[in-house]
Amino acid sequence: MGEAIIEAKDVEFRYEGAEEDAVAGVSLRVERGEFVAVLGRNGSGKSTLAKLLNALNIPQKGEIWVDGIAAHEEKNSLEVRKRCGMVFQNPDNQIVATVVEEDCAFGLENLGVPPEEIRSRVDRALRDVGMQDYAEAAPHMLSGGQKQRVAVAGVLAMRPKIIVFDESTAMLDPSGRREVFALAEELNRRDGITIVWITHFMDEALRAGRVVVMDAGRIALEGAPRAVFQNPEQIRKMGLDAPPMAQLAAQLRAEGLPLRADIMTVEEMAVELCRLKSVN
């Protein structure tokens, strides 16, 4: 087992006026350099958990440690956010300036980073997300995927060790979704940034290193994607759909076809069917 960069212990959080906890006794460990997808239907608590990891919410009970900092103590909120950046669902809610490079510099200016270092960090961050040619562009003229890249650049400029993507592809078209997800994968693979990917898209979760499924404020399932998605009926009871090929494989197995249990893609289904044909 590697080093934990995030560790939540028996965390509870309830919004004011609510009758039930949004997060109810959650314990979660994320290792340094992991890519973890968090799934759940609306109201499952996944976005509340994201905000707890970034210290936007402070738990009423339990502890959260982020890169050694006690995120459950409000006095540490700024330090937590230096280590753990967040990219929200709607980039328009995160972009505050009228020029791309100025938006990317906004957080650094608030921290009092020297101008020459701001210039260097902004240039690097825009290169990292492939938006260097749009440095002087107006954000409102960009596509949804490009706006999310700008939002990611603003986070990267802060040099975080963790980035939480809170349903950051939910408002994008398929092309934009692929673009932003591929960027997160690259940041994880190339730079070793720990990624917590909040989503309800099964195809994205399937590419994560580990999947956490939340239901009614609790962690209901956890493990490698192939292990979690092997039981589509269990996933369906939590208001989610398993990958289509996992569902098809389960249906065919129920009809007596001896398919292996971990089929997740069209290619794997084709190979397995060809294998069975050759055996018979």
Secondary structure by P-SEA (a helix, b strand, c coil): cccccbbbcbbbbbccccccccccbbbbbbccccbbbbbbccccaaaaaaaaaaccccccbbbbbccccccccccaaaaaaaabbbbccccccccccccaaaaaaaaaaaacccaaaaaaaaaaaaaaaccccccccccccccaaaaaaaaaaaaaaacccbbbbccccccccaaaaaaaaaaaaaaaaacccccccccccaaaaaaccbbbbbcccccccccccccccccaaaaaaacccccaaaaaaaaaaaaccccccccccaaaaaaaaaaaaaac
